[in-house]
Amino acid sequence: MKPLADRIALVTGASRGIGRAIAVRLAQDGALVGIHYRAERDKAEQTLDDIRAAGGDGFLIAADLADPAGATQLSEALIAELRARRDPPQFDILVNNAGIDDRKTIEQVTEADFDRMLQINFKSPFFLIQKLLPVIADGGRIINISSMASRLSFPTMPVYAPTKAALSTLSRVLAAHLGPRGITVNAVLPGATSTDLNPLSDPARAAAVRDSVALGRIAGPEDIAPVVAFLASKEGGWITGETIEASGGQRL
């Protein structure tokens, strides 16, 4: 039997990059995966096609997490989906992956920049968890995708890094709060990862990043997804309140 058979997962920001890789991996391990996307339905459908081609299944949910109402919209859509599948409506795994980065120094950041990043990277995951707690099964998993930028100093991440640090801290707080229900809460901190939004295509920059990684290469989304899958599994059930860096030993 697959390790996540009979489990239902929701992955935010699953239409591309790390989120897509996580959704595909959880489905390979047997979970029915809710694929959240904001606007690019074609890319979300491609994620679902990839899942089904490998023998898994999932469903699509649209919501704009930049909108203060986005977490409510997403939670209501998921609960409606669950009601059609389970009685009582419950799910097992929440992966808060959706996030944005707008690289500017503090002198360049506008209040609108700050508010948008705070909303997507921290406020929406916070309230999504709050609204879904009644339907997360006891013994479930919450996995927040933070960033190794939360523990290092990058001058062009004066908003992104603090929002990701907040998500990591929230994971520890909720691990203690939800422990009596057997729900684990952890943060995964990817290092430099090549995606369509972060292609690392400049040769000089890519070489500098690669030289900073102990394992000698830049990660792909497929390097991050197995870490999340482990935390989502029964074998990861004794790990909670942790920040787990998946960076290949970047900047050790």
N, C-alpha and C positions, 0 to 999 in steps of 0.2 A: 504494500500500500504506500502511496506517495505521502511524504511527511505532512503536507497541508491538505490532504483529502478532507472534504466536507467543511472546509473553512471558507469564509467569505472575507475578502480584503477590499479596502479602498486605498488607492494610491493617487494623491493629488499631483497635478502637473505630469501626467503620465503619457502625454502625446508625443514626447520627444526625450532625448538625452537620458539622464540617469533615471528619471521617472519611468520612461518606457522600458528600460532594461529591468528595473525592479518589477514592474507589472508582468513582464514576460516571464521572469524567473519564478515569481510566486505562482503564476499559472502553471508553469512546468512542474512545480512541486505539488500541484493538485488543487490550489485555491481557485475559487470563482472570484474574478478581480473586477472591481469597479474602476473604470478608467476615467479619471477626471481630466477635463480640458477646459480652457477658457473660450477660445474662438476657433481654433484650427481643427474643425471636426474631421477634415480629411486625414490629418496626421493621427488623430485619436483612432480613426477607423483603421489606419495602417497598423497601429499597435494591436488592435483587436484581431485583425487579420493574421498578424504574426503569432498571436496566442492560439488562434484556432488552427492555424497550419501545423502547430506543434501538438495538437490534440487537447488543448485546454479551452476555457471559455471565459467570457466576461461580459460586461455591459458598459455603456457610455453614460457619463453624467457631465453636463455643462454647468459651469458657474464661474463668475468673475470674482476672484478673491481680492482684486484691487478695490472692489466695491464693499463698503461697510456691511451691506446686506448679503454679501457673497457666502459667508459661512452658513447663514440661515438657509439660503437657497440650496446650497449643497447638502446640508444635513436633511432638509425636508425631502429632497429628491432621492437621497439614499434610503431614507426610512420608507418612502413609498415603494421603492424597489424591493426592499427587504420584506415588506408586508406581502408581496406577491410570491415570496420564496420561502419564508419561514414563519412559523407561528409558535411562540411570539416572535416579532421581528427583531433579529439580532445579527450582529456580525462580529468578526473575531480579530481583525488586524487593520489598524489605521497607520498608514505611512504618510506623514506630512512632508512631502517633497517639494511642492510648488514654491518657487522663490525667484527673486530677481536681484541683479546687481547692476548698478549704474556707476561706473568707475570715475570718480571725481575727487579732487582734494576738497578739504573742508571749505576752502574759499569759494569753490564752484557750486557747492550744494545749495539748491533752493529749498524753501519750505515745502513746496510741492513734491520735490524729489524725496525729501525726508519722509513725508507722510505716506507716499506711495510704497516706499520700501518697508516702512514700519508696518503698514497695513498687510501687505502680502507676506512678508517674512516672519512676522510675529503675531500681530493681532488676529489675523484670520485663522492661523493654526490654533491659537489659544481658544478662540470662541468655537471653532469647529470641534475641538475636544470636548469643551463644556456641553455643547448641544448634543453630542453623540454619546456621552457617557451613559445615558439610560439604556442605550441599545448595544453597547459594547459588552460582549459576553464576559462573565467572570472567567478568569484565566486567559483573557485576551492579551493583545500586544498593541502598544503604541510606540512607533518608531519615528523619531523626528530627524530629518536630514538637516544637520547644521553644517559647519565648515571648519576646516583647520584654520581658516582666517580668524576665527574667534579666539585663538590663542597666540597668534602671531601679529606682527605689525606691518600692515600694508598701507602706505599713505593714501592710496586711492580708494580705500574701503572704510571711510570714517562712519558711514551709516550701516552698510552691509554687515561688517564684522560685529558691531554691537547687537544688531538684531539677531544674528546667528548665535551669539553668546547668550542672549536672553532665552532663545529656544533650548539651548543646552541646559541652562539653569532651571528652566521650567520642567525639563525632563526629570531632574533630580527631585524637585519639589513634588511632582505628581507621582513619582515612584513610591515615595513614602506615603502619600495620601491614598493611593490605589492599591497598595500592597495587601490590605485585608481582603480585597476582592480577587487576589491572585493575578492582577493585571500588571505586566511588566511595562516599564517606560524607559526607553533608552534613546540616546542621540548618536547618530553616525556622522562623523566628520570627514567627508572626502577631501583629499588633497587636490592638486591640479589634475583635472580630468578633461580630456578632449571631447567636446560635444559640438553640435551644430551652433550652439550659442557661445561656446568658448573653444573655437577650433584650434587655437595655438598654432596658427598657420605661418606666423612669421618665423623664419628659420633661426634667427638669432635668439629670439625670445624662447622658442621651443628648446633650443640647445641649453640655454641658461637654466630653464626649469628642469630639464632632464638631468643636468649635472647636479642639481640640488636634491635628487631623489636617490636614496640608498640603493634601491633595486634597479636603477639605471634606465628607467623609461617613464613616459607619461601614461597615466591610467586612461582606460576607456570606461564607459558606463558599465560594461560587463565585469569590471573588477570590483565595483561597488555593490552590485545587486546581490552577490552571494553572502555578503556580510549581513545585509538586511534579511535575506532568506533564513540565515541561521538564527538571528534574533527572533524571527517570527515562528520558528519551529519549536517543537517540544524540547529539543536538545538545548535551546537557548533560554529555557524557562527559569534558570537560576541566576540570570544576569538581569539586574534592574538598577536604574539610577546611574548608569554609566555613560560616559562619553567615549566612544570607540573611534579612534582615528584610522581611516583607511586611506593612507597616502603613500604607501610603499617606502615609508621612512623619509619623507620630504623634510628637508632642513633640520635634520637631527643634530 
